[in-house]
Amino acid sequence: MTVLVLHHFTLNKKQARIMSITVQNKTVSKRINVTLPDRTGQLIEKLAKTEGRSVSSMAAYLLQKAVDEVRTQGLIKD
């Protein structure tokens, strides 16, 4: 059985969605651990609280936004 689940990132304060794709019962999403400077972590926590998101989903959103910008600039391709 093939299951395809797509979620997108939103700026909506009430909804935080992380992209997740499941194909043939295998998750394709990438999990990473990141160590941040204290100040950067504090700012992400503050922004997450303001947006009504978890720190994890806020960080995922910011990373996705940065990657999209780099792709738009043509620095990386799919």
Helices and strands as residue ranges (DSSP letters): E 22-23, E 26-27, H 38-51, H 55-72
